Amino acid sequence: MEDVLKLEQDGEIARITIDRADRGNMLTLDMLDHVSALIIDAGCDPSIKAISIASVGDDFCLGRDPESAPEDTPKNGIEMREALTAPILGFYDAVRGADIPVVATVQGRAAGFGCAAAAVCDITVAADDARFSLPEMKHNLPPTAAISAHIDRTMPKSIAWLVYSTNEIDAHSARAVGFVSHVVPAGELYDRSEEVLQTIVSRDRVALATCKAYLTNARLMETPQASDLAANMLALVMSSKG
């Protein structure tokens, strides 16, 4: 597993690299469990301020590896959820649950789970030649798990377009609908992503965690409650510096 999913602590950055270019960086179910565990561990490490997710080769990730289906066919919906969807949802939960920002660097194609993974990360830097798609409905498979990754990132009608049309969209379109943060020339992708990471780790970890917690929770609140939470969280951070 370590030869495919590589974790390196580089100062205050945990760098997770998917190295499976011969398979379009598709991930098996076991790999999904492993990368989720890496994210959880890095997110809890007080010496880490940012988590980087990147891949090698032409494409970011072409989704879940279809050859990784369970050997024993699930007998009912509960078994199907546990065997097939739990590892995928576990990745989304790990990213959302990490105290610190998770930054995705996207080149080439990001399809299916790859598109959802790019969407769920806190910051997504994409090359201008990157392409994103949710092709599952070509096989009459409703991509509800992938939609759940997009649901708080992407405009609803744009999610619907990705799902029903199964068409690819380019990086600028993905930024316009909300799930890509920044688009850069392909030749500058890794340098520009590194600039973002270095900017993040130059900040205080408590401040970073506070921003992420607020971004996660405030969107679920009515405006007065969101404002009250903002004031409370800021006051707590400022008082702790006294």
Residue pairs with C-beta under 8 A, 6 or more apart in sequence:
1 30
1 31
1 34
3 19
4 18
4 19
4 20
4 31
5 16
5 17
5 18
5 19
5 31
5 34
5 35
5 38
6 15
6 16
6 17
6 19
7 14
7 15
7 16
7 38
7 42
8 14
8 15
8 17
9 15
9 47
9 48
11 201
12 47
12 48
12 49
12 50
12 201
13 48
13 49
13 50
13 51
13 52
13 197
13 201
14 38
14 42
14 45
14 48
14 50
14 51
14 52
15 52
15 54
16 35
16 38
16 39
16 42
16 51
16 52
16 53
16 54
17 54
17 55
17 56
18 25
18 27
18 35
18 53
18 54
18 55
18 56
18 61
19 25
19 55
19 56
20 26
20 27
20 55
20 57
21 55
21 56
21 57
21 58
21 59
22 57
23 62
23 65
24 57
24 59
24 61
24 62
24 63
24 109
25 55
25 56
25 57
25 59
25 60
25 61
25 62
25 114
26 61
26 62
26 63
26 64
26 65
27 35
27 61
27 63
27 64
27 65
27 68
27 113
28 64
28 65
28 67
28 68
29 64
29 68
29 70
29 83
29 84
29 87
30 68
30 87
31 65
31 68
32 64
32 87
32 88
32 90
32 91
32 113
33 87
33 90
35 91
35 94
36 87
36 90
36 91
36 93
36 94
37 94
39 51
39 53
39 91
39 94
39 95
39 98
39 102
40 94
40 97
40 98
42 48
42 51
42 98
42 100
43 51
43 94
43 97
43 98
43 99
43 100
43 102
44 99
46 205
48 100
49 100
49 200
49 201
49 203
49 205
49 208
50 100
50 101
50 102
50 103
50 197
50 200
50 201
50 208
51 98
51 100
51 101
51 102
51 103
52 103
52 105
52 193
52 197
53 102
53 103
53 104
53 105
53 117
53 121
54 104
54 105
54 190
54 193
55 61
55 107
57 108
58 107
58 108
58 109
59 107
59 108
59 109
59 110
59 114
60 104
60 105
60 106
60 107
60 108
60 109
60 110
60 114
60 118
60 130
61 110
61 111
61 113
61 114
61 117
61 118
62 109
62 111
62 112
62 114
63 111
63 112
63 113
63 114
63 115
64 88
64 112
64 113
69 84
70 83
70 84
74 80
74 82
74 83
74 84
85 145
88 113
88 116
88 145
89 145
89 148
91 113
91 117
91 120
92 116
92 120
92 145
92 148
92 149
95 102
95 117
95 120
95 121
95 122
96 120
96 216
98 212
99 205
99 208
99 209
99 212
99 213
100 205
100 208
100 209
100 212
101 122
101 123
101 200
101 208
101 212
102 121
102 122
102 123
103 121
103 122
103 123
103 124
103 125
103 193
103 196
103 197
103 200
104 117
104 118
104 121
104 123
104 124
104 125
105 125
105 189
105 190
105 193
106 118
106 124
106 125
106 126
106 127
106 130
106 171
106 180
107 126
107 127
107 129
107 130
107 186
107 189
108 127
108 129
108 130
108 131
109 130
109 131
109 132
109 133
109 168
110 117
110 118
110 130
110 131
110 132
110 133
111 132
111 133
111 134
111 135
112 133
112 134
112 135
112 136
112 143
112 146
113 146
115 132
115 133
115 134
115 146
115 162
116 134
116 143
116 145
116 146
116 149
116 150
117 149
118 124
118 126
118 132
118 174
118 179
118 180
119 149
119 150
119 153
119 154
119 179
120 149
120 150
120 153
122 212
122 215
123 181
123 182
123 196
124 179
124 180
124 181
124 182
125 180
125 181
125 182
125 183
125 184
125 189
125 192
125 193
125 196
126 171
126 174
126 175
126 180
126 182
126 183
126 184
126 189
127 171
127 183
127 184
127 185
127 186
127 189
128 170
128 171
128 172
128 183
128 184
128 185
128 186
129 170
129 171
129 186
130 170
130 171
130 174
130 180
130 183
131 168
131 169
131 170
131 171
132 162
132 168
132 169
132 170
132 171
132 174
132 179
132 180
133 162
133 166
133 167
133 168
133 169
134 143
134 146
134 147
134 162
134 163
134 166
135 166
136 142
136 143
136 146
136 163
136 166
137 143
137 163
137 164
137 166
138 166
142 163
143 163
147 159
147 163
150 159
150 162
150 179
151 159
152 219
153 178
153 179
154 162
154 177
154 178
154 179
155 177
155 178
158 177
158 178
161 167
161 169
162 169
169 177
171 180
171 183
172 183
174 180
175 181
175 182
175 183
182 192
182 196
184 192
184 193
200 208
206 237
206 240
207 237
210 233
210 234
210 236
210 237
213 233
214 229
214 230
214 233
217 229
218 226
218 229
218 230
219 226
221 229
